[in-house]
Amino acid sequence: MKHVLIVGAGAAGIMAALAAAEAGAKVTVFEKNDIVGKKMGITGKGRCNLTNTCPMSEFIARTPGNGKFLFSAYGRFGNTDLRANLRRWGLETVEERGGRVFPVSQSAVEVRKFFYRILRDKGVTLRLNEAVESIYEKNGQWFVEAAAGKTAGDACIIATGGVSYPVTGSTGDGYRFAVLQGHTLKELKPSLVPFVSPHEWVHDLSGLSLKNVEATLWKGRKKIDSRFGEMIFTHFGVSGPVILLLSTAAAHKGKVEFPMELVINLKPALSEEKMLARLKRDFEKYERKQMENAMRDLLPHRLIPVVLARAGVAADLQASQLPAAARRQIAYVLQNLQLTVTGTRPIEEAVVTAGGVSVKEISPQTMESRLVPHLYFAGEVMDIDALTGGYNLQAAFSTGYVAGTAAALQEDE
């Protein structure tokens, strides 16, 4: 019976442990937290977006960080396999808008408890509250050294996550272990992270959420990406789904650097002509009101002074006195609200870490190191990252399953 040592009990480490145990191995998992799946407990706004129902080819397309590397892993353990296994183990899931899959309980905490129970049922040894100090190989055996001593095994899986949300235990330990074993580390960047903006008017709008807007990120004349959906103003800049997706595009554009320009189309469903016609109707309807009140059918109240100021129109001007040229300027600002982005929030606040252990040094069929026999990787510690929607957790589960199975069934050298 092989003894598989796993460092990290996040999504990847949990699935690696379950796969290895079901393949007949003895499994020991080391986790610095007092619970398993701590980061999972905050995903999906506390509801745990486990995966997505879209075709696995779409998973690869929505994984800007080396999605093609996951082709084999997804072929071995895809979204339908995950849901089938969860059902077999006792966790029912439900599909929601956009193909997102959640537990029926709608509780990430319940998912965490579920995995803890299943790990115990499968005979996995959980070494909680035990931070790993080092891993090394000697005479064909792998050793994991922690405060309580060292443990020997036949294989070691590094599933320690990235450096995002360090409060969950993701503090980059796996990167150090990998480098000491001769692996290359690709530059770490924040992905799915809010933007910082210096404008006072942006900060003043803190808490204001906008739906159905189109946001486009530019670096000079180069368009980085454009997204449609929801965003929110904050005390430091902007956040929300469309902003997080734009940050991922920025992270994967090589040498693109800040500052950049963010252009927000507040009314993307309207053409320029229809926008002007809409404004004309509103201003005729409210011709006796001041401009700050004449736009109340069009925008949230807090946003009106900002649009007027950037269009160069006095808020106390009566609508009936507005020149046609000024109306055109308001229409332009409504569809081209510009703000400067000077950077992102720290990588510790990112949803995921872009960069990590180079996938060129890892076998996509087994997740085994190409440099060191019987050393495996799973999850975010590798240079893989995806968009929001369940794609990152599926990547963790799939690579964990492949690594755990391969480690349990490995042949002696």
HUPE-V309345 format. One record per helix or strand. SS is the DSSP state (@ for helix, = for strand). FROM is the first residue (numbers start at 1). TO is the last residue. If there is no record, write none. Layout:
SS;FROM;TO + SS;FROM;TO
This chain:
=;3;7 + @;11;22 + =;26;30 + @;39;46 + =;49;52 + @;56;61 + =;65;65 + @;67;76 + @;79;89 + =;93;95 + @;97;99 + =;100;103 + @;108;121 + =;125;127 + =;132;138 + =;141;146 + =;149;153 + =;155;158 + @;166;168 + @;173;180 + =;185;191 + =;195;196 + @;200;204 + =;209;219 + =;222;233 + =;237;239 + @;241;251 + =;260;265 + @;272;285 + =;290;290 + @;291;294 + @;301;311 + =;318;318 + @;319;321 + @;324;335 + =;337;341 + =;343;344 + @;347;349 + =;352;357 + @;359;361 + =;362;362 + =;368;369 + =;375;377 + @;379;381 + =;382;382 + =;385;385 + @;391;409
